[in-house]
């Protein structure tokens, strides 16, 4: 994936690729830092907003799972939520 972003945007594209890989691995705390004059600044801002929204949703779901008696929750749901940091 980094190769694709590197071809379309040089250094900013490479950095975006790295952040997308973190997100793919479940790291919803990843945030992109670009200077305001970088071309990808607006894309990075949208990525950060999306990551924050996903992180908030997954955190809320984890809290609900912790508060719900174990026998009422499918094991698959617990395992899927455990993938996210």
Order of alpha helices (4+ residues) and beta strands (2+ residues): alpha-alpha-alpha
